[in-house]
Amino acid sequence: MAQSSPLSADIIAQLAQYSACDVSDALLKLKVPGAGYVADLVAYSPQQGGQATGSQVTIAPVFTILFAPKERSSDDGLPSKNIPKDSHWADIMQPGTFAVLKQPPSQTNAVCGGIMALRMKIRQVTGIVVAGRVRDLDELRSTALPIWAYGTSTVGAGGGSVPWATQVAVEVNGVQVNPGDVAFSDPGNGVVIIPRDKVGQVLELLPSLVAADAKVKEDVLKGMSVYEAFKLHRGA
C-alpha cells in the first residue's frame, strides 16, 4: 500500500497562519481548478448549534479510500481493488493523515459512522472528509476530530457500498484529490485541497496576497471605494 509522505512541521506551521480563504486565493492565482475548495461539505464534528466550533485549522497529507456500489458492472472504470484480504480499511489508515472517503453518487447509506471514526482516531488520523454520508453523529463528535460530509443517514455502509481501494486518485465535487495532497480543514470556512506540488508556490504567494488584502481593508475603512482599493493594492 502506498504511503502519503508526511509534511514537515515547518510547512504546517507556515500554512497554519492562514485561513482556507487565503489558501484558495493563492490556488486561484495558480489556476488550480476550483481553487481547491471542496464545495457543499457540512461540518458534523466538532459542532455546536449547527456550526463548526473551534478556530484551529487542521493540515495533513491526504489518505484516500474509494468505495464502490455493492451492485456494480464490469465496465464501471474503477481502479483495481487493493484492500488486503481479511483487512478492514479503517485498520490500515496511515497515522498523521487526513482521510478522504469517496462514496458512489446518489447513495442514501453512510460510509462512515461512530466505529470507523473511533478506529481512525486511534490510528491517529487527523480528520475526515466524506464525499458522501455519515451516521452516528454523537459518536462522531465524541472523537473531537474535524469530520465533514455531504449529508447523513441511519443506514450503515453495507446498505449499498463496499470499500474498494485505498490511496487512489478520487474526484470530490470537481476537485481532483491525490494521495499525499494536503488537506486544509478550516472550521470557520471549509476544506481546501492543496496539490502536493503546489505547496511551495502557495507559501510563496500567501504573504503578499494577505498583505494586499489588509491594505485594501484599511483603505476601504478610511472611505476609499473598493474599485480604487483593488486597483491600488491588487492591481485589478
Secondary structure as the mmCIF struct_conf table of DSSP 4:
data_model
#
loop_
_struct_conf.conf_type_id
_struct_conf.id
_struct_conf.beg_label_comp_id
_struct_conf.beg_label_asym_id
_struct_conf.beg_label_seq_id
_struct_conf.end_label_comp_id
_struct_conf.end_label_asym_id
_struct_conf.end_label_seq_id
HELX_LH_PP_P HELX_LH_PP_P1 SER A 4 SER A 8
HELX_RH_AL_P HELX_RH_AL_P1 ALA A 9 LEU A 15
TURN_TY1_P TURN_TY1_P1 ALA A 16 GLN A 17
BEND BEND1 TYR A 18 TYR A 18
HELX_RH_AL_P HELX_RH_AL_P2 ALA A 20 LYS A 29
TURN_TY1_P TURN_TY1_P2 LEU A 30 LYS A 31
HELX_RH_3T_P HELX_RH_3T_P1 PRO A 33 GLY A 36
STRN STRN1 TYR A 37 TYR A 37
TURN_TY1_P TURN_TY1_P3 ALA A 39 ASP A 40
STRN STRN2 VAL A 42 SER A 45
BEND BEND2 PRO A 46 PRO A 46
STRN STRN3 GLN A 47 GLN A 48
TURN_TY1_P TURN_TY1_P4 GLY A 49 GLY A 50
STRN STRN4 GLN A 51 ALA A 52
STRN STRN5 THR A 58 PRO A 69
BEND BEND3 LYS A 70 GLU A 71
TURN_TY1_P TURN_TY1_P5 SER A 74 ASP A 75
BEND BEND4 ASP A 76 ASP A 76
BEND BEND5 ILE A 83 ILE A 83
HELX_LH_PP_P HELX_LH_PP_P2 PRO A 84 PRO A 84
TURN_TY1_P TURN_TY1_P6 LYS A 85 ASP A 86
HELX_RH_3T_P HELX_RH_3T_P2 TRP A 89 ILE A 92
HELX_LH_PP_P HELX_LH_PP_P3 MET A 93 GLN A 94
TURN_TY1_P TURN_TY1_P7 PRO A 95 GLY A 96
STRN STRN6 PHE A 98 LYS A 102
HELX_LH_PP_P HELX_LH_PP_P4 GLN A 103 PRO A 104
TURN_TY1_P TURN_TY1_P8 PRO A 105 SER A 106
BEND BEND6 ASN A 109 ASN A 109
BEND BEND7 VAL A 111 VAL A 111
STRN STRN7 CYS A 112 CYS A 112
HELX_RH_AL_P HELX_RH_AL_P3 GLY A 114 ILE A 122
TURN_TY1_P TURN_TY1_P9 ARG A 123 GLN A 124
STRN STRN8 GLY A 127 VAL A 134
HELX_RH_AL_P HELX_RH_AL_P4 LEU A 137 SER A 142
TURN_TY1_P TURN_TY1_P10 THR A 143 ALA A 144
STRN STRN9 ILE A 147 THR A 152
BEND BEND8 THR A 154 VAL A 155
HELX_RH_3T_P HELX_RH_3T_P3 ALA A 157 GLY A 159
TURN_TY1_P TURN_TY1_P11 GLY A 160 GLY A 160
STRN STRN10 SER A 161 THR A 166
BEND BEND9 GLN A 167 GLN A 167
STRN STRN11 VAL A 170 VAL A 172
TURN_TY1_P TURN_TY1_P12 ASN A 173 GLY A 174
STRN STRN12 VAL A 175 VAL A 177
TURN_TY1_P TURN_TY1_P13 PRO A 179 GLY A 180
STRN STRN13 VAL A 182 ASP A 186
TURN_TY1_P TURN_TY1_P14 PRO A 187 ASN A 189
STRN STRN14 GLY A 190 ILE A 194
HELX_RH_3T_P HELX_RH_3T_P4 ARG A 196 LYS A 198
HELX_RH_AL_P HELX_RH_AL_P5 VAL A 199 LEU A 221
TURN_TY1_P TURN_TY1_P15 LYS A 222 GLY A 223
HELX_RH_AL_P HELX_RH_AL_P6 VAL A 226 HIS A 233
TURN_TY1_P TURN_TY1_P16 ARG A 234 ARG A 234
#
